[in-house]
Amino acid sequence: MEDPNPGQEHRVGSAAAKRLELCTGSYTGYDSSKGPDYPDYPSDLAYPLPQASTDRSGGNPVAAVDSRRVQTAVIGGPDSDQPVIAPEQPHHLDELRRHFGTDQFWCGTHLGGCGEKLMTKRYEWKVCHFSHYPDRDGSKPTCHRSATGVESADHLFIKRDVKAWLADQGYLAQADLRSLGHDPGDAVDFWLCPTGQHLRFALHPGDYRTWRRAVESLGAKTGRVEWVFGRDGAVVTDTVARRGYALRVRCETQGTDRRVLIGVVTANTGTVPWAPL
């Protein structure tokens, strides 16, 4: 379908990128067309789907299954920070399996997970997803992961893509995940080397008073902090009133990946214009 507003996304993206460039002191351009380059692993579509069984003597399940629909995982190991989503459509899941194989997915600790391996479950008639393997001998830990939806790894996608974007601007950056009492991905901090400038992506900024305390505390330690908010609310309104603008961030699914979008909020903004980083 022809774009009814050709160039609109580019203009919005340029404005959002310029704001971030101003935050970092960089005025170079950016290439929003770049994406992850994954190796092409062999396809294995005949993936086992073990099911729970029942102890006939007592009627108790001997293969406990976490029946929640898990839509995010990490690759490389339980403590990896490399995120991946389980696409809902079967043809996209086939693509994911070709990229990574079928036994490289973990319920990662940076997702608040148990650290156990996950399998992929492919369906033609309902949403595809990850799932825990059955615990056939009762030896696996109970998973207490609180968030399993497609947004539950957005902090890891933001960490990955913003760090890459900063590198494109010529900045080496240290990226740290912060848990502020809600989830492992409450915030993502970026420290630009060697300038020491601080960017905080506040995905769960909390209430206004909590945020103001964080502003004062971080400001006292590191000087000016540039904030990028994951949610709208009083915090964004206050930032616009004080500075004339506020930066927002969100992620959206694109095929087998999540892409990071940046928006700029001003006093005259109605619907926030979003564009890829």
Disulfide bonds with the S-S distance in Angstrom:
none
